[in-house]
Amino acid sequence: MENAAKVAMRVSKMTILWNTALSAVKLLAGLLAHSGAMVSDAVHSMSDVFSTVIVMFGVRAAEKDSDKEHPFGHERMECVAAIVLAVVLLITGLMIGYEGVMKIMSSETAALEAPGMLALIAAVVSIAVKEGMYRYTVKAAKAIDSNALKADAWHHRSDALSSIGALIGIAGARMGLPVLDPVASVGICLFIGKAAYDIFRDAIDKMVDRSCGAETEKALRDCALSHPGIQAVDRLMTRQFGNRIYVEMEVSVDGSLPLNEAHAIAEQVHDDIEKRFPKVKHIMIHENPAK
């Protein structure tokens, strides 16, 4: 079975090929059919190529083993890649939105040429292709539990949504409302901005040692308490480290037990948690004498 990094690389290379081809088709269609919305949508798709390259870098760096300078590993490199990706997306969205607003405010808006049928066809093709890319990528992301790949999948979905906006704008412009074409560009800007915000927020949460959530912590407690000899979980702290989890736990055991027996009980809990929770990279358990 392929490891996580190999799956991510294979999926990323495939999406780069599709995005490059789709961007070229949409750009050509936008230029030939005189559609600003389609040109903007092509730029969005091309930004996805760059975002996938960043994802590839982040996933490969995160897979590196621990070393002397990074004893806890490199998992947060996925978060760094995601933050860079979010900033690039936001800048791209703002540029597209600015161009659309300038066209709307221009006195020549009413005289804008209605987009040709080629732009309409390109929008429909884009929606179908990008939705397919989203489903392909998100399936792989769930299989290997990769946040960076999930972010890239949602880039594909946001591109499909932006293409829907472009389709509406182009169709409206062909029906006699040319201003809808630059309006659609502004809508695309908002879609990109929302995607950038979601990716940035998720990456920051994982960079600041946020807990893994009440549901996971309850499952960890229940796992510990299921072991004979564990009388209580006195303290539990978790933190996300990239897409992995670090756990610190204090448990109560019979205070009259010899140290080696108490340690053996804690070791059993340690091993069981690592086995039942694959995302747990490291767990430290301290045994306290029961009161």
Residue pairs with C-beta under 8 A, 6 or more apart in sequence:
2 10
3 63
4 59
4 63
4 144
4 145
4 146
5 59
5 60
5 63
7 140
7 143
7 144
8 55
8 56
8 59
8 140
8 144
8 146
8 148
8 149
9 56
9 59
9 60
11 136
11 137
11 140
11 149
12 52
12 53
12 55
12 56
12 59
12 149
12 152
14 136
15 48
15 52
15 133
15 136
15 137
15 152
15 156
16 49
16 52
16 53
18 129
18 133
19 45
19 46
19 48
19 49
19 52
19 133
20 46
20 49
22 45
22 125
22 126
22 129
22 130
23 42
23 43
23 45
23 46
23 49
24 42
25 122
25 125
26 38
26 39
26 41
26 42
26 45
26 122
26 126
27 38
27 39
27 42
27 43
27 46
29 35
29 38
29 118
29 119
29 121
29 122
30 36
30 37
30 38
30 39
30 40
30 41
30 42
30 119
30 122
31 39
32 116
32 118
33 115
33 116
33 117
33 118
33 119
33 120
33 122
33 170
34 113
34 114
34 115
34 116
34 119
35 115
35 116
35 119
35 166
35 170
35 173
35 181
36 99
36 100
36 103
36 181
36 182
36 185
37 115
37 119
37 165
37 166
37 169
37 170
37 181
37 182
37 184
37 185
37 188
38 115
38 119
38 122
38 123
38 166
38 170
40 96
40 99
40 100
40 166
40 184
40 185
40 188
41 123
41 126
41 159
41 162
41 163
41 166
41 188
43 92
43 95
43 96
44 92
44 96
44 158
44 159
44 162
44 188
44 192
45 126
45 130
45 159
47 88
47 89
47 92
47 192
48 152
48 155
48 156
48 159
50 88
51 85
51 88
51 89
51 151
51 152
51 155
52 152
52 155
54 81
54 84
54 85
54 88
55 81
55 85
55 148
55 149
55 151
55 152
57 77
57 81
58 77
58 78
58 79
58 80
58 81
58 82
58 148
59 78
59 81
59 146
59 148
59 149
61 74
61 77
61 78
61 81
62 73
62 74
62 75
62 76
62 77
62 78
62 148
62 242
62 243
63 74
64 70
64 73
64 74
64 77
65 73
66 72
66 73
66 74
72 241
72 246
72 282
73 241
73 242
73 244
73 281
75 241
75 242
75 243
75 244
75 281
76 206
76 207
76 241
76 242
77 242
78 146
78 147
78 148
78 206
78 242
78 243
79 147
79 203
79 204
79 206
79 207
79 242
80 203
81 148
82 147
82 148
82 151
82 199
82 200
82 202
82 203
83 200
83 203
83 204
83 207
85 151
85 199
86 196
86 197
86 199
86 200
86 203
87 196
87 200
89 155
89 192
89 193
89 195
89 196
89 199
90 192
90 193
90 196
90 197
90 200
92 192
93 188
93 189
93 190
93 191
93 192
93 193
93 196
94 189
94 193
96 185
96 188
96 189
96 192
97 185
97 186
97 188
97 189
97 190
97 193
99 182
99 185
100 182
100 183
100 184
100 185
100 186
100 188
100 189
101 182
101 186
103 109
103 112
103 181
103 182
103 185
104 179
104 182
104 183
104 186
109 178
109 179
109 182
110 178
110 179
111 178
112 173
112 178
112 179
112 181
112 182
113 178
114 173
114 174
114 176
114 178
115 170
115 173
115 174
115 181
117 174
119 166
119 170
120 167
120 170
120 171
120 174
123 163
123 164
123 166
123 167
123 170
124 167
126 159
126 160
126 163
126 166
127 160
127 163
127 164
127 167
130 156
130 157
130 159
130 160
130 163
131 156
131 157
131 160
133 156
134 153
134 154
134 156
134 157
134 160
137 149
137 152
137 153
137 156
138 150
138 153
138 154
140 146
140 149
141 147
141 149
141 150
141 152
141 153
142 150
145 243
145 279
146 243
147 202
147 203
147 206
147 242
147 243
151 199
151 202
154 195
154 198
154 199
155 195
158 191
158 192
158 194
158 195
161 191
162 187
162 188
162 191
162 192
165 184
165 187
165 188
165 191
166 184
166 188
168 180
168 184
169 180
169 181
169 182
169 183
169 184
169 185
169 187
170 180
170 181
170 184
172 180
172 181
172 184
173 179
173 180
173 181
205 240
206 240
206 241
206 242
206 243
209 239
209 240
209 241
210 239
210 240
211 217
211 237
211 238
211 239
211 240
212 238
212 239
212 240
212 245
212 279
216 238
216 245
216 277
217 236
217 238
219 277
220 236
220 238
220 247
220 249
220 273
220 277
221 233
221 236
223 269
223 272
223 273
223 276
223 277
224 230
224 233
224 249
224 251
224 269
224 273
225 232
225 233
227 265
227 268
227 269
227 272
228 265
229 253
229 254
229 257
229 265
230 251
230 252
230 253
230 265
230 269
231 251
231 252
231 253
231 254
231 290
232 251
232 252
232 290
233 249
233 250
233 251
233 252
234 250
234 251
234 252
234 288
235 248
235 249
235 250
236 247
236 248
236 249
236 250
237 247
237 248
237 249
238 245
238 246
238 247
238 248
239 245
239 246
241 281
243 279
244 279
244 280
244 281
245 277
245 279
245 280
245 281
246 280
246 281
246 282
246 283
247 273
247 280
247 282
247 283
247 284
248 283
248 284
248 286
249 269
249 283
249 284
249 285
249 286
250 285
250 286
250 287
250 288
251 266
251 269
251 285
251 286
251 287
251 288
252 287
252 288
252 289
252 290
252 291
253 262
253 265
253 266
253 287
253 288
253 289
253 290
254 262
254 289
254 290
255 289
255 290
257 265
262 287
263 287
265 287
266 285
266 286
266 287
267 285
269 285
270 283
270 285
273 280
273 283
274 280
274 283
